[in-house]
C-alpha cells in the first residue's frame, strides 16, 4: 500500500479534499462519486488533463502531453500517482 497523500482538488468550481493511497488521482475521484473529465484512461487523449499546483506526481505513461505542458505543471490524472504527502490539482485551470 502506498503512503497516503492529502489531495486538494478543484473541479467545476468546487474544492474537494481526498486521501489518495494506491490509486491514480482520477480513480480516487471516480470511486468517491465525483465526475471528473476523462475518456481513454490510457494517457493518450488528454481529456483528464489538470494542472498540478502543489506537490509532485509520477505518471505511469504520458502519450498525450508535450514536454512543454509537463514543464508547465500539466498532468494526466488517469496516469498520475502522488509522490509527496500533499498535492493540489486544478481541473479548472
Buried (B, 14 or more C-beta within 10 A) or exposed (E): EEEEBBBBBBBEEEEBEBEBEEBBBBBBBBEEEBEBBBEBBEBBBBBBBBBBBEBEBEBEEBEBBEEEBBEEBBBBBBBBBBEEEEBBBBBEE
